[in-house]
Amino acid sequence: MERARNYWKVLKSRLKKEGNESVTNCNQLKLESEDGKYYKTDVGDVEQIFRLIQSIPSPKAEPFKQWLAKVGYERLQEIQDPSLSMDRARENWQKMGRSEKWIQQRMTGQETRNKLTDYWKGSGVTKQDEFAFLTNIIHQEWTGISVKKHKEIKGLKSQNLRDHMSEAELLFTALAELSTRQIAEV
């Protein structure tokens, strides 16, 4: 543990000298260590951690660097051909054990959602919390519970609720969003 801490100090010092902003943007939180004591520990968000990993001059970091390069390349391909994103989503849902019917319902529901959010944007809704507020109203109308409560019932933390809905839930969500948009347009 001490060896890792020393390695981190050396790496952090080197990265600071090179002007790596990821190190500057790291915060410290008191986290529990193996000995049960709490120590100030550098933490960062996912993007910062990826940047740090790219900077590690070690053969042990190489497989992760190669994976990051592969994912970056795939993302560039998806920008050139957006249908690849849909194929990747379909493949990921299949790996999760979702049926073709569920996948089709999920994709149709996403299209319905996109049309609703496009309508909201055209009506002046721009902030993320405004979208969440409106979404929560629609969700409560058809389920009788908030999105937060629904996620709690399903035992979800940061995961996407829709990816954990049944076919019926996806259908009712899409219907609620479709009717909301149609009523608003009229």
N, C-alpha and C positions, 0 to 999 in steps of 0.2 A: 504494500500500500504506500509506504514511504517512498519507495523507488518510483512509483507512478506519479506521486505528488511532485517529486524532484524533476522528473521528465517533463511534466506539464509546465513547471516554472521556467525551465530552459526553453521549451517550445514557445511559451507565451512571450518571453523576453525577445526571442528571435523574431517572432511574428510582429511584435510591436515595432521593432527596429525597421522591419520591412514595410511598415505602414498598413498592415492588415487590419481593417476596420472591425472584423469579427471579434478580435480580442478586446478592442476598445468598447464594443457594444455588449460584452458579457457582463452580467450582474452576479452578485454573490448572495447566496442563500445559506442559512444554516441547515445542513443536512446531516442525518444520523449516519455514522460510520460503522464499520464492523465491530468496533469496540463499545458501541452503544453511546458514544459521546457525539455531540453536535459540533461540527466544524464549518466555518465559512467555506463554501465551495462555489467555484465559478460555474455558472449555468448560462445557457443560451437557447434561442429558439432553433427549430429544425434547420433553417437556412444557415444560421451562424455555425451550427455544428457541422454541417456539410462543408462549409468553407474551411473550417479548421481541419477537417479530415483531409481535404485536398492539399493542405499545407504540411502534413506530417511526412517527413522524409524517412519512411520505414517500409521495408518489404511487406511487413504484416498489414499495412494499410492499403497495399496495392489492390487486393481483390475488391475492396470497397470502392476505391477510386475507379476501377474498371466498371463496376456496377453503376456508379454515378455517371460515367461517360456514356454507357449504354442507354441509361434512362434519358439522359439529355438528348442523345441522338434520336431516340424514339419520339421524344416530345417534338423535336424539330420536324420529323417526318409527319407527325400528326398536324402540325401547323400548316404544312404544305397540302396535306390530304386529310381533312377533318373526319372523313369516314373511318379512318384508322382508329380514332378515339372511340367511336361507337363500337368497333370490332373489339377493342381492348376491354371496354366496359362489359360487353356481352361475354367475353372470355372469362373475366373476373367473376361475374355472377354465376357462370357455369361452374367454376371452381368452388364457389360457395354452395353448390348443390341446388341452385335455382332451376326451375323448370323453364322450358321455352315459353310457355304461356305466361309465367310470372315475368320473365325478361321482357317479353313484348309489352305487357301491361306497364312495367316500369318505364320503358322507353316512351310509350305513348303518354304516360303521365308526365314525364319530363317535358315533352313537347307542349302539352297543355299548360304546364307551369311556366315555360318560357314565354308563351303567348300572353299569359296573365302578367308576368313581370314586365314584359315589353309594353303592355298597356299602361301599367302603373308608371313606368319611366316616362312615357308620353304624357302622363297626367301630372308629372312633377315630383314623383316619389324618387328620391335619389339615395337616401341614407340606408345603410344596412339595417339599422334598428327599426326604421319605418317598414321595410319589407317584412321583418320578423313580426312586428306588431300586427300588420294586416294578415299575414299568414296565420298567426295565432288565433285571430278572430274567426277566420274561415274554419280552422281546425276545430275550435271549440263548438262551432255551430253544428258540425256533423258528428263529432265524437262525444261532446259534453264534457271534455277535459282539455286542458292546455297541452301544447306541444311538450312542454317541460314534464308535465305529469305523465304523458304518454311514454316519453323516453324513460322515465323512472320505472314505470310499470314493466317495460321491456328490458330493464336493467342496462340501459345504454348511458354512456358518458358523453363522449365527443363524436360518436358514430352518427351517420346519417340515418334518421328515423325511417325514411322511405325505403332504404335498403334492408330494413328489418320488418317491413309491413307484409301482411298476407296479401294475396291477390285481391280479396274483397276490400281491404283497407286502401290499397292502391287505387282501385276502381272508384271508391267513394271519395277519396281525396281528389282525384282527377275530375270527377263529376262536380264536386263543390267548387273547384277552381274554375272549371269551364262555365258553370252557371254564374259565378261571381263576375267573370269577365263579360259574359253576354248581357247580364243585367246592367252592369256599369256602362256598356256601350250603348244600350237603349236609353 
